[in-house]
Each structure stands twice: as C-alpha cells, then as structure tokens.
C-alpha cells in the first residue's frame, strides 16, 4: 500500500485492500470485444463439458446400480434352484392320489352353508331374547352382559364367514 501498487479502503473497523487499477494499461475496444468473444467461446465449452460430465455421471450411476457378472450368475443359479423346487412340488401335487372329488367338495360346501345358516338363526334368536330382557333392565347393555357373563362374537373378533 505504501508503494502504491495496492490501495486501501477503510470501512469502520475493517480495511479492504485491492489492486490499484490506475496503474494498469487501459484496454482498447478491440481488445474488449476480443476478450468478450473469448469469454463466450469458453462459456460454450464449459456448458458442453458440464453436459458431458452429467451424462457420464448418469451412466456411472446406472452402471453402479446394475448387477455385476458374478452377481448375475449367482442370481440365475438361485432362480434355477427355485424353479426346480417348484417343479418338484408341482409334480408331487399332480401325482398325489388323495384328490378331493367334486362330490366331496360339494358336500363340504353344503355343510358349511347349513352351519352358517344355523349360526345366523341362533344369533338372531339370542339377540332378540337379549333385547327383550334389556327393555325392562335398568342398566346398560354392556353392564348386563358383564353381570350375566355373555361374550359376543364381536368381543372375540369373530366374523360370520362370507357366502361362497
């Protein structure tokens, strides 16, 4: 600063030093246009390089996320073992002699419908009977169920099976 090559500015308690531009030669308009052209060319090169870099990074990410050849070989081997076990299981099922006949299946379905119908009928009867008792009962339905010891399907999360 004392030699005059660097200037000093004081802003409160801070001091800022910068090069003295008065000592630099002034650039002509032709030089400024040439520098502007060079800046534009370099900016274009920079954008092209950045685009290329992004493309290469995306390609690297894809390659890193894909499986390697040994990993693929292990995966193929595991899939072949699974396929073989499923094929064996299918053959066992096909060769089984204890298949359910359509008549047996129909019989079981009819029995299920009968039991489901009976369940509904008995539940309806019990509900109607309890409602009749509760009409003259001074306490709540919940208190009555606790005193008598009644457990409902809903208390145990039991749901009537759907019709098949």
Secondary structure, 3 states (H helix, E strand, C coil): CCCCCEEEEEECCEEEEEECHHHCCCCCHHHHHHHHHHHHHHHHHHHHHHHHHHHHHHHHHHHHHCCCHHHHHHHHHHHHHHHHHHHHHHHHHHHCCCCCCHHHHHHHHHHHHHHHHHHHHHHHHHHHHHHHHHHCCCCCHHHHHHHHCCCCCHHHCCCCCCCC
